[in-house]
Amino acid sequence: MLQLPPPFNHGRLFNVTNSALSIKKRILVPIYSQSGQLTHITQQILAPLQESGEFDITLLVLNPITPYPFPWPFFRFLDAFPESIYQVAPPLEPLALAESDEFDLIILPYAVWYLAPSLPVTALLQDPAFKRVAKGKPVITVIACRNMWHLAQEKMKVALSAIGARLLDNVVLTDQGGTFATFITVPRWLWTGRSNPFWGLPAAGVHPDEIQRSRRFGVALRDALRQNQEKNDQPLLSGLSAVTAEPTLLVSEGAATRSFMVWGKLVRAIGQPGGAARVPVLFLYVIFLKILILTVVPISLLLQLLLRPLLRNKLAVAKHYFEAPSGSGTERLKQYE
């Protein structure tokens, strides 16, 4: 069973320093982790930076005024999809950011909810205080999700561009199970809190070894920041196998997005989040979604497999695009692992 540390205490601002005299760069890390997994990944990446004693790391915990529980009750889980796909931000407790705050780098971890950044992170991206400190600053996104993250990152790119931030790198850690296994293991984890292997299926979540290996990104960031490389527009984490895109999933992501948009518009027209009037429509959507998963996903994957020789160039272009800016190269792994 995947062992996770307790989440950060909500609503607090942490300054992690080893020696005030040696601070040269300030790093902002907004964090929201519903299950605790994203917290664990973030801790691994930050560890080398903290251990060096050269950086001031501000961990800013996002605290929705209406909390999202974990485990996530079934209908509350479904009730989040209309606002997620339409990026309607929930209210957060005020961010502990001062007018005078300036940061040299922002590391932005996030989970994917319904093919979009999680709602607390959506709220962050729309918060005036965050917009102020992020404008013109380099940003590194860190995604932990099942496997469909491509269109969520497109939404993230749009949001960062709108506030004038510069996306330098993207790190993606995906669930250890395959596409069809995770249709079972991940919902079970979200709804019950149980992530252990069962019925011959792997445990839910990112493999613990992959979480441990994410430390390499922190080591590379430490070296890059020492050389002021964050001031340029080149990625800092290239050659470290930061992201592997799966363009064959784009058809499924596109179909799911269109269904989320149509049904989400209907659900939002019926009532506000948490309203009882939404429940019957959400129940109908579950039936529709099951049909979609059992038909569109396998058919699209099968067709792409059969047509792979004809689609090879198109898939290669899509893979290169979605792996940017950090890429899937491995040429620096020996140096940083």
C-alpha positions as CSV (number, residue, x, y, z in Angstrom):
1,M,0.0,0.0,0.0
2,L,1.3,3.5,-0.9
3,Q,2.4,5.2,2.3
4,L,1.8,8.9,2.3
5,P,2.8,11.6,4.7
6,P,0.1,13.8,6.3
7,P,-0.9,16.8,4.2
8,F,0.4,20.2,5.1
9,N,-1.7,22.1,7.6
10,H,-4.2,24.1,5.7
11,G,-4.2,27.9,5.8
12,R,-0.6,28.3,7.0
13,L,2.4,29.8,5.3
14,F,5.7,28.1,5.8
15,N,9.2,29.6,5.3
16,V,11.8,26.9,5.0
17,T,15.3,28.1,5.5
18,N,18.5,26.6,6.8
19,S,20.6,29.8,7.1
20,A,19.2,33.2,6.7
21,L,22.6,34.5,5.7
22,S,22.9,32.2,2.7
23,I,19.5,33.0,1.1
24,K,19.9,34.1,-2.5
25,K,16.7,33.1,-4.3
26,R,13.1,33.0,-3.2
27,I,10.8,30.2,-4.4
28,L,7.1,30.1,-4.1
29,V,5.3,26.7,-3.9
30,P,1.5,26.9,-3.8
31,I,0.2,23.5,-2.8
32,Y,-3.1,21.7,-2.6
33,S,-3.1,17.9,-2.0
34,Q,-6.4,16.2,-1.4
35,S,-5.0,12.7,-0.9
36,G,-1.5,13.6,0.3
37,Q,0.3,12.2,-2.8
38,L,1.1,15.5,-4.4
39,T,2.5,16.7,-1.0
40,H,4.8,13.7,-1.0
41,I,6.1,14.4,-4.5
42,T,6.6,18.1,-3.8
43,Q,8.6,17.2,-0.7
44,Q,10.9,15.0,-2.7
45,I,11.5,17.8,-5.3
46,L,12.1,20.5,-2.6
47,A,14.4,18.4,-0.4
48,P,17.6,19.1,-2.3
49,L,16.8,22.8,-2.4
50,Q,16.1,22.9,1.4
51,E,19.2,20.9,2.2
52,S,21.4,23.3,0.4
53,G,20.5,26.1,2.7
54,E,20.7,28.6,-0.2
55,F,17.0,29.2,-0.9
56,D,14.0,30.7,0.9
57,I,11.1,28.4,0.0
58,T,7.6,29.6,0.8
59,L,5.0,26.8,0.9
60,L,1.6,28.4,0.4
61,V,-1.2,25.9,1.3
62,L,-4.4,26.5,-0.6
63,N,-7.4,26.2,1.7
64,P,-10.8,26.2,0.0
65,I,-13.5,27.7,2.2
66,T,-15.7,24.6,1.4
67,P,-13.2,21.8,1.8
68,Y,-13.0,18.8,-0.6
69,P,-12.9,15.7,1.6
70,F,-10.8,12.6,1.2
71,P,-12.0,10.0,0.7
72,W,-14.4,11.8,-1.7
73,P,-18.1,10.8,-1.4
74,F,-19.4,9.6,-4.7
75,F,-21.9,12.3,-5.6
76,R,-19.6,15.1,-4.2
77,F,-16.9,13.7,-6.5
78,L,-19.3,13.9,-9.5
79,D,-20.6,17.3,-8.4
80,A,-17.2,18.8,-9.0
81,F,-17.0,18.1,-12.7
82,P,-19.2,21.0,-14.1
83,E,-17.2,23.7,-12.3
84,S,-13.9,21.9,-13.0
85,I,-14.4,21.7,-16.8
86,Y,-15.7,25.3,-16.9
87,Q,-12.9,26.4,-14.5
88,V,-15.3,28.2,-12.1
89,A,-13.1,28.8,-9.1
90,P,-14.3,28.1,-5.6
91,P,-13.5,30.7,-2.9
92,L,-10.2,30.2,-1.1
93,E,-9.2,31.6,2.2
94,P,-7.1,34.7,1.6
95,L,-3.6,33.9,0.4
96,A,-0.8,34.9,2.8
97,L,1.0,37.0,0.2
98,A,2.2,40.5,0.9
99,E,2.2,43.4,-1.5
100,S,6.0,43.5,-1.3
101,D,6.5,39.8,-2.0
102,E,8.8,39.0,-4.9
103,F,9.9,35.5,-6.0
104,D,12.6,34.2,-8.3
105,L,10.8,31.0,-9.2
106,I,7.3,29.5,-8.8
107,I,6.9,25.7,-8.5
108,L,3.3,24.9,-9.1
109,P,2.2,21.3,-8.4
110,Y,-1.3,20.3,-9.3
111,A,-3.7,17.3,-9.8
112,V,-6.0,16.9,-12.7
113,W,-9.7,17.0,-12.1
114,Y,-11.9,16.2,-15.1
115,L,-9.2,17.1,-17.6
116,A,-8.6,20.5,-16.0
117,P,-6.4,21.7,-13.1
118,S,-7.9,21.0,-9.7
119,L,-10.4,23.6,-8.6
120,P,-8.3,24.9,-5.8
121,V,-5.4,25.5,-8.3
122,T,-7.9,27.1,-10.7
123,A,-8.9,29.5,-7.9
124,L,-5.2,30.2,-7.3
125,L,-4.7,31.1,-10.9
126,Q,-7.6,33.6,-10.7
127,D,-6.5,35.1,-7.4
128,P,-5.3,38.8,-7.7
129,A,-2.5,38.3,-5.2
130,F,-1.1,35.3,-7.1
131,K,-1.5,37.1,-10.4
132,R,0.6,39.9,-9.0
133,V,3.5,37.8,-7.7
134,A,3.5,35.5,-10.8
135,K,3.6,38.2,-13.5
136,G,6.8,37.9,-15.4
137,K,8.1,35.0,-13.2
138,P,9.3,31.6,-14.3
139,V,7.0,28.8,-13.4
140,I,7.6,25.0,-13.2
141,T,4.4,22.9,-13.2
142,V,4.4,19.4,-11.6
143,I,1.4,17.2,-12.4
144,A,0.4,14.0,-10.6
145,C,-2.6,12.2,-12.2
146,R,-4.0,9.0,-13.6
147,N,-2.8,9.5,-17.2
148,M,-5.0,12.0,-19.0
149,W,-3.2,15.3,-18.4
150,H,-2.5,16.7,-21.8
151,L,-5.6,19.0,-22.2
152,A,-5.3,20.1,-18.5
153,Q,-1.8,21.4,-19.2
154,E,-3.1,23.2,-22.2
155,K,-5.5,25.0,-19.9
156,M,-2.7,25.7,-17.5
157,K,-0.6,27.2,-20.3
158,V,-3.4,29.6,-21.2
159,A,-3.9,30.6,-17.6
160,L,-0.2,31.3,-17.0
161,S,0.1,33.2,-20.3
162,A,-2.9,35.4,-19.3
163,I,-1.2,36.5,-16.1
164,G,2.2,37.0,-17.9
165,A,4.0,34.1,-16.2
166,R,6.7,32.1,-18.1
167,L,6.4,28.3,-18.2
168,L,9.9,26.9,-18.0
169,D,9.3,23.3,-17.3
170,N,6.6,20.7,-16.9
171,V,7.0,17.5,-14.8
172,V,4.4,14.7,-15.1
173,L,4.1,11.7,-12.8
174,T,1.3,9.3,-13.7
175,D,-0.4,6.4,-12.1
176,Q,1.4,3.0,-12.1
177,G,-1.5,1.2,-13.6
178,G,-2.5,1.0,-17.2
179,T,-5.4,2.9,-18.9
180,F,-8.1,0.3,-18.1
181,A,-6.8,-0.7,-14.7
182,T,-6.9,2.8,-13.5
183,F,-10.5,3.2,-14.4
184,I,-11.1,0.9,-11.4
185,T,-8.1,1.5,-9.0
186,V,-8.2,5.3,-9.0
187,P,-11.9,5.8,-8.4
188,R,-11.7,3.2,-5.6
189,W,-8.9,5.1,-4.0
190,L,-10.8,8.4,-4.3
191,W,-14.1,7.1,-3.0
192,T,-12.8,4.8,-0.2
193,G,-9.2,5.9,0.6
194,R,-7.9,2.4,-0.2
195,S,-5.0,2.4,-2.7
196,N,-3.7,-1.2,-2.1
197,P,-3.5,-3.8,-4.9
198,F,-6.6,-6.0,-5.4
199,W,-8.1,-8.4,-7.9
200,G,-4.7,-8.7,-9.5
201,L,-4.7,-4.9,-10.2
202,P,-1.8,-2.7,-9.2
203,A,-2.0,-0.2,-6.4
204,A,-3.5,3.2,-7.2
205,G,-1.3,6.3,-7.5
206,V,2.2,7.1,-8.6
207,H,4.6,4.3,-7.8
208,P,6.6,5.0,-4.6
209,D,9.9,4.5,-6.5
210,E,8.9,7.2,-9.0
211,I,8.0,9.5,-6.2
212,Q,11.4,8.9,-4.7
213,R,13.2,9.4,-8.0
214,S,11.5,12.8,-8.4
215,R,14.2,14.2,-6.1
216,R,16.4,14.5,-9.2
217,F,14.4,17.5,-10.3
218,G,15.2,19.3,-7.1
219,V,18.9,18.6,-7.5
220,A,18.8,19.9,-11.1
221,L,16.9,23.0,-10.0
222,R,19.4,23.7,-7.3
223,D,22.3,23.6,-9.8
224,A,20.4,25.7,-12.4
225,L,19.4,28.4,-9.8
226,R,23.0,28.7,-8.7
227,Q,23.8,29.7,-12.3
228,N,20.8,32.0,-12.7
229,Q,19.4,29.9,-15.5
230,E,15.8,30.6,-14.4
231,K,16.3,34.1,-15.9
232,N,16.5,32.6,-19.4
233,D,13.7,31.0,-21.4
234,Q,15.3,27.5,-21.7
235,P,14.0,24.6,-19.6
236,L,15.9,23.7,-16.5
237,L,14.8,20.0,-16.4
238,S,15.5,18.8,-19.9
239,G,17.3,15.4,-20.2
240,L,15.7,14.1,-16.9
241,S,12.8,12.2,-18.3
242,A,10.4,14.9,-17.0
243,V,7.4,14.0,-19.1
244,T,6.3,11.3,-21.5
245,A,3.3,12.2,-23.6
246,E,0.7,9.7,-24.8
247,P,-0.8,11.3,-27.9
248,T,-3.0,8.2,-28.5
249,L,-5.1,9.3,-25.4
250,L,-6.0,12.7,-27.1
251,V,-9.0,11.3,-28.9
252,S,-10.4,10.0,-25.6
253,E,-9.5,13.3,-23.8
254,G,-11.3,15.2,-26.5
255,A,-14.4,13.1,-26.4
256,A,-14.5,13.3,-22.6
257,T,-14.0,17.1,-22.7
258,R,-16.9,17.5,-25.1
259,S,-19.2,15.4,-22.9
260,F,-18.1,17.3,-19.7
261,M,-18.9,20.6,-21.4
262,V,-22.4,19.5,-22.6
263,W,-23.4,17.8,-19.4
264,G,-21.6,20.3,-17.2
265,K,-23.6,23.2,-18.8
266,L,-26.8,21.3,-18.1
267,V,-25.9,20.5,-14.4
268,R,-24.9,24.1,-13.8
269,A,-28.2,25.4,-15.2
270,I,-30.1,23.1,-12.8
271,G,-28.4,24.4,-9.6
272,Q,-25.4,25.4,-7.5
273,P,-22.7,23.0,-6.3
274,G,-24.0,20.7,-3.6
275,G,-27.7,21.2,-4.6
276,A,-30.0,18.2,-4.4
277,A,-31.5,19.1,-7.8
278,R,-28.2,18.1,-9.5
279,V,-28.2,14.5,-8.2
280,P,-30.6,13.0,-10.8
281,V,-28.7,14.5,-13.7
282,L,-25.4,13.4,-12.3
283,F,-26.8,9.9,-12.0
284,L,-27.7,10.0,-15.7
285,Y,-24.3,11.3,-16.5
286,V,-22.7,8.3,-14.7
287,I,-24.5,6.0,-17.1
288,F,-23.5,8.0,-20.1
289,L,-19.9,8.1,-18.9
290,K,-19.7,4.3,-18.4
291,I,-21.0,3.9,-22.0
292,L,-18.3,6.4,-23.2
293,I,-15.5,4.6,-21.4
294,L,-16.7,1.1,-22.6
295,T,-17.0,2.3,-26.3
296,V,-15.1,5.4,-27.3
297,V,-11.9,4.7,-25.3
298,P,-11.3,1.2,-26.5
299,I,-12.5,1.9,-30.1
300,S,-10.3,5.0,-30.4
301,L,-7.2,3.1,-29.0
302,L,-7.9,0.1,-31.3
303,L,-8.3,2.3,-34.4
304,Q,-5.1,4.2,-33.6
305,L,-3.3,0.9,-33.2
306,L,-4.5,-0.3,-36.6
307,L,-3.7,3.0,-38.2
308,R,-0.4,3.6,-36.4
309,P,1.7,3.3,-39.6
310,L,-0.4,6.0,-41.2
311,L,-0.6,8.2,-38.1
312,R,3.1,7.8,-37.2
313,N,4.1,11.3,-38.2
314,K,1.1,13.0,-36.7
315,L,1.5,11.2,-33.4
316,A,5.2,12.1,-33.4
317,V,4.4,15.8,-33.8
318,A,1.8,15.6,-31.1
319,K,4.2,13.8,-28.7
320,H,6.9,16.4,-29.3
321,Y,4.4,19.2,-28.7
322,F,2.9,17.9,-25.4
323,E,6.3,16.9,-24.0
324,A,7.5,20.5,-24.4
325,P,9.3,22.3,-22.8
326,S,11.1,19.7,-20.6
327,G,10.9,16.7,-22.9
328,S,11.3,13.0,-22.3
329,G,15.0,12.9,-23.0
330,T,17.2,10.9,-20.6
331,E,20.7,12.3,-21.4
332,R,21.2,13.8,-17.9
333,L,19.7,11.1,-15.8
334,K,23.1,9.6,-14.8
335,Q,24.2,13.0,-13.6
336,Y,21.2,13.6,-11.3
337,E,20.0,10.2,-10.1
